[in-house]
Amino acid sequence: MRVGVGLPTAVDHCRREHLLDWALCADLGGFTSVATIDRLAADVWEPLITLAAVAAVTHHVRLVTSVIAGPLRDTALLAKQVATLDEMSLGRVVLGLGVGQSLADYRVGRVDTVARGARLSEQLVRLREDWERSCDGPAAWSGRGPTLLIGGSSSAAFARAACHADGWLDVGGTVSTFSAAAGQVRAAWSDFGRPGRPQLWGRAHYVLGDDPAAESGREHVLEYYRGLGRDDARELADGLLTTRAAISDCVRDYAGEGCDELLLLPAISRIDQVERLADVLQRHHPTAPPALPRAPSR
């Protein structure tokens, strides 16, 4: 199983120098990807602009959106932005798309929520068409567009992953939610007659350090996910990984459930967080796959 790390773009006190240093540490530290998350009605950095900056200072890590709320964006513009980023990064983009978890984002964006699922399904078809045609912008690196993952926990999300994407990304944040949903994704994949198997990605939140760091991280998770409801936010906060042993166990458990790549998202923005995490993985999981080599030039 591969392991990626989130960028601190949703955490208080994230600054440009934090972000670029973090990305460089991830690129050199054996991680296979760096990931952003997406919120419109919150203090969160815009994911595609962020990843464009990161693409300029890294060579190995894949650039992941985990996940973009597709229906909030114009499809033609999104296709061009992603194709541009894929070309700039030599094919390192992994585009996670979903309907989004926050209704507040739709209110701020003045986008109707009623048809957001249908809009996302239409968007997925149009994105592939635009990338493969590439007459209205840069060609995506592979000729068919980047790796495409669907984020979500509904049967509709599993069907979209099987029909339109390369796999699925769990936004639940616990190994139990991943395990339950992964089986449904595999079943949908089979029902749609897709060959092979879907890529399955998980994610969890972590903070390493002293008790004040752990408490700060817990407060961040509670605040960021409060729109999901008190119980769901508390479950994610209670599942925050705060020790080396907890992270090691989490990696082992996700690998045991057939996860292809686990994204570990930071709950505080200090640069020592990515350094500490790299040390945990090198000490406890030395056989984890190394960072991907730089894509060859055309």
Buried (B, 14 or more C-beta within 10 A) or exposed (E): BBBBBBBBBBBEEBEEEBBBBBBBBBBBBBBBBBBBBBBBBBEBBBBBEBBBBBBEEBBBBBBBBBBBBBBBBEBEEBBBBBBBBBBBBBBBBBBBBBBBBBEBBBEBBEBEBEEBBEBBBBBBEBBBEBBBEBEEBBBBBBEEBBBBBBBBBEEBBBBBBBBBBBBBBBBBBBBEBBBBBBEBBBEBBEEEEBEEEBBBBBBBBBBBBEEEBBEBBBBBBBEBBEBBEEEBBBBBBEBBBBEBEBBBBBBEBBBEBBBBBBBBBBBBBBBEBBBBBBBBBEEBBEEBEEBBEEBEEE
